[in-house]
Amino acid sequence: MTQYMTVEADDLTEARNGVIKLHGSEGFAGMRKAGRLAAEILDALVPHVQPGVTTQDLDDIVSAMTRDAGAIPATMNYRGYTHNCCISINHVVCHGIPSDRPLKDGDILNIDVTPIVDGWHGDSSRMYLVGDVPLKARKLVDVTYECLMLGLEQARPGNRLGDVASAIQRHAEAHRYGVVRDFCGHGVGRLFHDSPEVVHAGRPGTGPELRPGMIFTVEPMINIGKPDCKLLDDGWTAVTRDRSLSAQFEHSIGITEDGCEIFTKSPAGFDKPPY
């Protein structure tokens, strides 16, 4: 049976114990601030995503913006990770490591940032298009964003996480795309990764019930080909087994009395490309 626990804004509990936290107004206020900074960072990257720019260049911008705002990049030194964000290009599903690789005309990439602001984690990612991107890649990016938003339409009290997952899966598979099962969304707040696990494929009416105060990410990873992934030897980078393109969008949200609040919407209106 799913367990829920009402928490106060100053609760610094670090243990992930399987209990789903229900936050009050102060927790929502903290997530709004952290989520806005995440969105502002992703907005600021738009003009820099150009052919010839390296993914390390982009990571440096994320670092500067995060620290200039008085925040901390959650990924830095997280389980040995040594960068300020994750950047996943083309067939990389998630957790791509910034490097000296320059972006090329036609690339698609996901940039995933998580600034910690006053103890709260603002977790979000978006897709970016580099130069002249082929139509099939643009379509994948469009459908992946649609999957996210259709899932969020189901994120309301009384529904279950399976309703969110089913909406995502139906839309992706209607386009003959594969929904990644190896990675999922998660509770977020004062912890980077908390309960519940938020899967992106499932049956309606299953999974934990959504209740006001729940805060979590929805972050579908959609492949043009099969959903299967493999982990590279670096221990982080996940790629599609069939080398097909992959795309992902992520928002951090909170369940309200009548729906959900998206903490990580773009202030500039750059929620999906073209920007």
QUIPEHU-V954424 format. One record per backbone hydrogen bond with DSSP energy under -1.0 kcal/mol. NH is the residue of the N-H (numbers start at 1). CO is the residue of the C=O. Records with the same first field share a line. If there is no record, write none. Layout:
NH: CO ; CO
This chain:
5: 20
7: 22
11: 8
20: 3
22: 5
23: 213
28: 24
29: 25
30: 26
31: 27
32: 28
33: 29
34: 30
35: 31
36: 32
37: 33
38: 34
39: 35
40: 36
41: 37
42: 38
43: 39
44: 40
45: 41
46: 43
48: 45
49: 45 ; 46
50: 48
52: 103
53: 50
55: 101
56: 99
58: 54
59: 55
60: 56
61: 57
62: 58
63: 59
64: 60
65: 61
66: 62
67: 63
68: 64
69: 65
70: 67
71: 66
72: 116
74: 114
77: 81
78: 75
81: 78
86: 112
87: 96
88: 110
90: 108
92: 89
93: 238
94: 238
103: 53
106: 130
107: 104
109: 128
110: 88
111: 126
112: 86
113: 124
116: 72
117: 120
120: 117
121: 189
122: 115
124: 113
125: 250
126: 111
128: 109
130: 107
133: 131
138: 134
139: 135
140: 136
141: 137
142: 138
143: 139
144: 140
145: 141
146: 142
147: 143
148: 144
149: 145
150: 146
151: 147
152: 148
153: 149
154: 151
155: 152
156: 154
158: 210
159: 156
161: 208
162: 206
163: 160
164: 160
165: 161
166: 162
167: 163
168: 164
169: 165
170: 166
171: 167
172: 168
173: 169
174: 170
175: 172
176: 173
177: 172
178: 223
180: 221
185: 198
187: 194
188: 215
189: 191
194: 187
198: 185
206: 203
210: 159
213: 255
214: 211
216: 253
217: 186
218: 251
222: 247
223: 178
224: 245
230: 239
232: 237
235: 232
238: 94
239: 230
240: 91
241: 228
243: 240
246: 90
247: 222
249: 220
250: 125
251: 218
253: 216
254: 261
255: 214
256: 259
261: 254
263: 252
269: 266
